[in-house]
Amino acid sequence: MTITLIGMPAAGKSCMGRHLSKKLNMRAIDGDKLIEQVTGRKLQDIIDEDGLDAFKAIEEKVLLSIKNDNVIITPGGSAVYYDSVMQHFKSGGIIVYLYASPEVITARLGDFSKRGVALKPGQTINDLYLERAPLLEKYADVTVNCDGNAFPRYHAEALNKISKFLK
């Protein structure tokens, strides 16, 4: 079984993935870290030096290589652009959308120039949210509201919704 956590950058995917990994005794794979391991480069360096299209091609290939085998996957926020990737993850289990508002995302990100956020030139976080929100909602089996700072509540809600979905 696979649990895939999707959401905007800074929605809490990596943190939630680590928490669920411990609680459910499952292996966790961070898609962004996997891309960096495979390429030997930072995400932002790939975007800056090779361009957004090259980054997306690498990202899709790496995410499709992940085996759906008792794992929690936290792909980057742009994973929802690839129907092939989302169908691959959905075929192995449940997709959980970690929702956070654009205002909360912006506050959490701070200076994101080194973070590897897949933004087009001139695009704002709000623009990115408006572009991705329909895709995030489309692929989600369940949604957990992660607005604010109530992390223990988010973790409990995610576990509860995952358990109910899997029954």
C-alpha positions in Angstrom: 0.0 0.0 0.0 1.1 3.5 -0.8 0.2 6.8 0.8 1.0 9.8 -1.4 0.9 13.3 0.1 0.2 16.1 -2.3 -0.1 19.8 -1.9 1.5 23.2 -2.5 5.1 23.9 -1.5 5.3 24.4 2.4 1.9 22.7 2.9 3.7 20.2 5.2 4.2 17.2 3.0 7.6 16.2 4.2 6.8 16.8 7.9 3.6 14.8 7.6 5.4 12.1 5.6 8.0 11.7 8.4 5.2 11.6 11.1 3.1 9.1 9.2 6.1 6.9 8.5 6.8 6.6 12.2 3.1 6.0 13.2 2.4 3.5 10.4 5.8 1.9 10.4 6.2 2.6 6.7 9.2 3.8 4.6 9.0 7.4 3.5 10.3 8.7 0.2 10.7 12.5 -0.4 10.4 13.0 -4.1 12.5 16.3 -4.1 15.3 14.6 -2.2 15.2 11.6 -4.5 15.6 13.9 -7.6 18.6 15.6 -5.9 20.1 12.1 -5.2 19.5 10.8 -8.7 20.9 14.0 -10.4 23.5 15.0 -7.9 22.1 18.6 -8.1 19.9 20.9 -6.1 16.4 21.4 -7.5 16.9 25.2 -7.8 20.1 24.6 -9.7 18.3 22.4 -12.2 15.6 25.0 -12.7 18.0 27.9 -12.9 20.6 26.2 -15.2 18.5 23.9 -17.4 15.0 25.5 -17.2 11.6 24.5 -15.9 10.8 22.1 -18.8 14.0 20.1 -18.2 13.3 20.0 -14.5 9.8 18.7 -15.1 11.1 15.9 -17.4 13.5 14.8 -14.7 10.8 15.0 -12.0 8.3 12.9 -14.0 10.9 10.2 -14.8 12.1 10.0 -11.2 8.6 9.9 -9.6 7.5 7.2 -12.0 10.5 5.1 -10.9 9.1 4.9 -7.3 7.7 1.5 -6.6 4.3 1.4 -4.8 5.3 -0.9 -2.0 4.4 -0.1 1.6 5.7 3.5 1.3 4.7 7.0 2.0 5.6 9.3 -0.9 5.9 13.0 -0.6 6.5 14.2 -4.2 7.2 17.9 -4.9 4.2 20.2 -5.3 4.4 20.0 -9.1 3.8 16.3 -9.3 0.1 17.0 -10.0 1.1 18.2 -13.5 1.8 14.6 -14.6 -1.3 12.5 -15.0 1.0 9.5 -15.5 2.6 10.0 -12.1 -0.7 10.6 -10.3 -2.3 7.5 -11.8 0.8 5.5 -10.8 0.5 6.7 -7.2 -3.3 6.2 -7.2 -2.9 2.7 -8.4 -0.9 1.8 -5.3 -3.1 3.3 -2.6 -4.4 6.6 -1.4 -3.7 10.2 -2.3 -4.0 12.7 0.5 -4.2 16.4 -0.3 -2.6 18.6 2.4 -4.5 21.9 1.9 -3.0 25.2 2.9 -4.2 28.6 1.7 -1.9 30.8 -0.5 -1.5 33.2 2.5 -0.2 30.5 4.7 2.0 29.0 2.0 3.5 32.5 1.4 4.2 33.0 5.1 5.8 29.6 5.5 7.9 29.8 2.4 9.5 33.2 3.2 12.4 33.6 0.7 11.9 30.6 -1.5 14.5 31.6 -4.1 16.7 28.6 -3.1 13.9 26.2 -2.4 13.2 24.8 -5.9 9.7 26.0 -6.3 8.6 25.4 -9.9 7.5 28.9 -10.8 7.3 30.4 -14.3 8.9 33.8 -14.7 6.7 36.4 -13.1 4.4 33.9 -11.5 3.4 34.5 -7.8 2.5 31.9 -5.2 -1.1 32.9 -5.5 -0.9 32.3 -9.3 0.7 28.9 -8.7 -2.1 28.0 -6.2 -4.8 29.0 -8.7 -3.1 26.8 -11.3 -2.6 23.8 -9.1 -5.7 23.8 -6.9 -8.0 22.1 -9.5 -5.4 19.4 -10.0 -4.8 18.8 -6.3 -8.6 18.5 -5.8 -8.9 16.2 -8.9 -6.4 13.6 -7.7 -7.1 13.7 -3.9 -8.9 10.8 -2.3 -9.1 12.7 1.0 -8.2 16.3 2.0 -6.6 17.5 5.3 -6.8 21.2 6.1 -3.3 22.2 7.2 -3.8 25.9 7.5 -2.2 27.5 10.5 0.1 25.9 13.1 -2.0 23.0 14.6 0.4 20.3 13.5 -0.7 17.6 16.0 -4.3 18.1 14.8 -3.3 17.8 11.1 -1.4 14.5 11.9 -4.4 13.1 13.8 -6.8 14.1 11.1 -4.6 12.6 8.4 -4.4 9.3 10.2 -8.1 9.2 10.8 -9.0 10.0 7.2 -6.5 7.4 5.8 -7.8 4.7 8.2 -11.4 5.4 7.1 -10.5 5.4 3.5 -8.7 2.1 3.7 -11.6 0.3 5.4 
